[in-house]
Amino acid sequence: MIEEIRIGSLGVIDASALELGPGLTVITGETGAGKTMIVTALGLLLGGRADTGAVRTGAKTARVEGVVTVSDVRGLAEAVEQAGGVVEDDRVVLARNVSAEGRSRAFVGGASVPVATLSDVAQPLVAVHGQSDQHRLLQARAQREALDRFGAAKLAKAASAYAALHERLESVEAELVEVVATARERAREADLLRFGLEEVEAVSPEPGEDAVLAAEESRLGFADTLRAAAETAREALSSEQEAPDALATTSAARLALDGVREHDAEAGDLADRLAEVTYLLSDVAADVASYASRIDTDPTRLASVSERRAALTALTRKYGDTVDEVLAWAKESSARLLDLDSTDERISTLKAERETLRAGLATAGGALSQVRQDAARRLAKLVSQELTLLAMPDAQLTVAVTQTEAEPAEGRRAPLRVGDRWLRYAAHGIDEVELLLAANTGSEPRPLGKGASGGELSRVMLAIEVALAGTSPVPTFVFDEVDAGVGGAAAVEVGRRLAQLAQTAQVLVVTHLPQVAAYADRHVVVEKSSDGSVTSSGLTVLDDAARERELSRMLAGLTDSDTALAHARELLDVAQSARGRR
């Protein structure tokens, strides 16, 4: 529920605050006073599109704030916290700033958020019904959506099951079209992959083989140089020509220090270390000699390695920088080739799945249609009862749920066989929904836009909105002059019906009808004033005496007419009596 609305620099409203409560609140005022600014302000709080033209002339920014109770909507407190806002005493402040330059900022519980987040948080709070909704409900799509909303959870479940199958069918049919259309390209791709895999298989590379062969080729190509270097090193370490070598020199150094060990312990330690060096040199000399003996010139092996490397290089030029990358390409290409080679099988599989999905979709479509027809009968009955309360006792609303038959066909989006009929289908089902009105006894039901006068259409739309409001979980309903074109006894019934709706929800009504305003729990007037250069409007909650004067103005355009005041008091008495408040 909305507890308070604060408006600053919006349209003709300079600065004003409106405290709200449960029940029916009506907002009245002279033409041009700014009544619709209340609805505009609510639209901004709901994350609606910002119009810089609504910023008051001379002001830099328009601001709207709303204090709402979070306990009325399940999950609202969590949504506020997820947005970074704060809930205090079961209340949260929503705000929207719109600058004259076009910038817009939104706030939830004190946290600055994107406008889309404000919309997500606030949308479950308020349902706004205005004259634009009347025109919208003349459209076939809006009529179907209204019926689906009225059908509540049962219809939503059936619609969800149908939508899931429809989405999968669309995906399968799109893939089938793509696979069939690209079969030739897929065949060419398969031939190229097969040729490449045959090349790789013919060479049969091993992981890391290119690096191993490169090292071996280098070693074989420089065998003489390596052997000469190894012989030179061996001779320097341990000479066979009785020339000075490292082992002899080190041994002589060890013997010299070992001879004076008894005179200085440090000399002995150095001698021991030289002994270790001697052992190491001896091992290294043996290893170098062994290495030199293993090096051999093998032209045949060198040619074989070079040839193998050339074969590997031919692969790496086409399929990867290294042998490992070539092997990875071969693995991926093998999987792709399996997929390409199974094109015919894939087409058969997709066709089979398509038929299964079409059968399932036909069943789901029939089930959805049945639920829609049940909801249509209930909605028609409820709206017809509402019309009786709105002084149209002979009017009957029919919610027609029909299907379009088509000739059997093949291919994408071909008609569905539902029972013994071939029917067109769409994402929303197999049904077309149309609201028909028989305004008088014996008259044929006709589409809404053709079967009702302006006043009748307003009452029909109000009846539909009230019927739909009963299925809506939102705690607050706003009606913006939906009573346009209604007068006399019908206007009294409009007020009575809105008052009944307000027994279970918070209802705000912008109206020009005194018969409707008389039923209010709270009457707010938008008053316009001018200092000669600037026009301003403010919001005032009326007491009983002021309500009589405002109703008098609405009735006769006069506030001091005794006759008008008497009529206003009579309206209030009738309304209070109807509400059980004598």
Secondary structure, DSSP 8 states (H G I E B T S, - for coil): -EEEEEEEEETTEEEEEEE--SSEEEEEE-TTSSTHHHHHHHHHHTT----GGGB-TT-SEEEEEEEEEGGGSTTHHHHHHHTT---BTTEEEEEEEEETTS-EEEEETTEEE-HHHHHHHHGGGEEEEEHHHHHHTTSHHHHHHHHHHHTHHHHHHHHHHHHHHHHHHHHHHHHHHHHHHTHHHHHHHHHHHHHHHHHHHHH---TTHHHHHHHHHHHHHTHHHHHHHHHHHHHHHS-SSS---HHHHHHHHHHHHHTTTTT-HHHHHHHHHHHHHHHHHHHHHHHHHHHHHH----HHHHHHHHHHHHHHHHHHHHH-SSHHHHHHHHHHHHHHHHHHHTHHHHHHHHHHHHHHHHHHHHHHHHHHHHHHHHHHHHHHHHHHHHHHHTT-TT-EEEEEEE--B-----STT--EEETTEEE--BTTBS-EEEEEEE-STT---EEHHHH--HHHHHHHHHHHHHHHHTT---SEEEEESTTTT--HHHHHHHHHHHHHHTTTSEEEEE-S-HHHHTT-SEEEEEEEEE-SS-EEEEEEE--HHHHHHHHHHHHHS-SS-HHHHHHHHHHHHHHHHHTT--
